[in-house]
């Protein structure tokens, strides 16, 4: 069994003079990432794929997970097919994978994967997936199965929406 966690970067500044890719986390985003890191540390994650944007790098750093990370340009403004392709290329020995990216790709992929086992949650993910939210899935097959669109072995676990807990 494998675990896949898809996470949207934490709360960021609205803009940055150096462009979108340079946007940084707000103090709230750092705090929420630190809290999420405590929870994620319990999930047995072994590897991370992270967009090269500053805000995703900072989100990963604030999680304080002691796991190898690969920063990929392809995860910055990619589509769900590209993200599934990158996930499918994960070493088969890895049983716990974290992917940190952006909207709309992360919420769209969450909805696509959730639909395979829980259509109601898929609809909710498409409607509201705030910064700092993450979703856990279990996969009975191999990472490689996802590249072929085989979602029969994937099960939705839960969506954690940090912003909801702060209201």
N, C-alpha and C positions, 0 to 999 in steps of 0.2 A: 504494500500500500504506500502511496505517495501523498504528500500534502503540498498544495499550491496555495500561496497567499498572494492576492492581488491588492495592492495598496495605491491610493492616490496620494500624492505629496501633501504635506501639511500646509497650514495657512501661510500665505505669502503676502509680501507687499504688493500693492496694486500695479506698480510699474517700476522700471529701473531705467536710468538714463542710458545704460549699455544694452538695452533690449530685453525681450521676453525671456530669453534663455538665462539671463543674468539675475532674474528676480530672486530675492532672498526670503528666507522664512521670517515671519514676525515672531515676537516673543511667545505669543500663544501657540504658534506652530511648533516651536522648539519644545515647549512644555507638553503639548499633546503627543509629540513624537516620543518624548522620554517616557510618558505614561504607556504608550502603545508598546514600546520596547520591552517593558516589564512583562506585558501579556504575551508578546510574540516570542520572547525567550523561552516560554514554556511549551512551544509548539514543535520543537525539534528541527528547526530550520537549519540547513547546512550550507546554503549558497544563496546569493542574491544577484538579480539582474536589475540594474538601475539606469534610468535615463541619464544622459550627461548634463542636463540642465542643473543650474546651481541649486534650485529648490529641492530637487530630488536627491542630490548629493547630500545636502544639509539634513534632509529628512532621514536618510539612511544613517548618517553620522550620529544624529540625536537618538536614534533607536538604541545605540550602543550594543549592537549584536556582534558577538565575536565569531563572525563567519566571513568566508571569502566573498568578495563582491566583484562583479564585472560591470563596468560602466559602458553603455552602448548608445551611440548616436541614433541607431535605428529605433530606439524606444521613445525618442523625442518626436512627437507628432506623427507617430506611426498609426497604421490601422490595425484592426484586430487580427487580420491574417498575418501581418508581419510579426505581431507580438506572439501569436500562437507558433509561428515558425521558430522564433527565437527560443521560446520555452521548450519546443520539441527537440532543440539541439542540446539541451542540458545533458550532462554526463549521466548515464543510466544508474551510476552508483549513488547519485544524490536522491534522497527520499523526501527532503523538505526544501522547497524553493520559495523565495520571496521575490516578487516583481514590483518595483516602484515606478510608477509612470504618471500620466496626466489624463485629464478629461479632454475629450470625450472617450478616449480609447479604453481606459480602465473601466469606467462604468459600462461601456458597451460590451466589453469582453466578459465582465461579471454577469451581465444579463444573458449573454449568449451561453455561457457555461451553466448558469443557474437554471436556464430554461430546460436543460436536459433532465433535471431532476425536480425542480420546484418552480413552475411557471409564475406563480404569484410573486415570489421574491424577485424574479427576473424583471417583472414590471416595475416593482418598487425601486430596484437598482437604477433603472433607466430614468426614473423620475427624480430621485434624490440620492446622490452619492457625494457628500461634501468632502472638502479637503480633510485629509487625515483618516478617512474611512478606509477600512480594509475588509476583505472577504476571504474566508477559508474554504477550500474545497479538498476533498479526498479523491484520489484517482486510483482505481484498481489496476489499470494497465501501465504502459510505459509512457514516458514523455513523448516519444516519437509518435505515438498514436494520435496525439493532438494535431499534428501537422496534416494528417489525412482527414481531419474533421470527425474522427471517431470519438464521440462524446458519451458513448454508452457506459463507460466505466467511471464517469465523473459524478460526484455527489456534492451538492451544496451543503456546507456546514452552517455558516452564519455570516452576517454582515455586522461589523462593529462600526458605528458612526459616532466618533468622538464628539463632534459638535453638538449632537443631540443630547449628550450627557452634560454639556456645559450650560444648557439653558436654564 
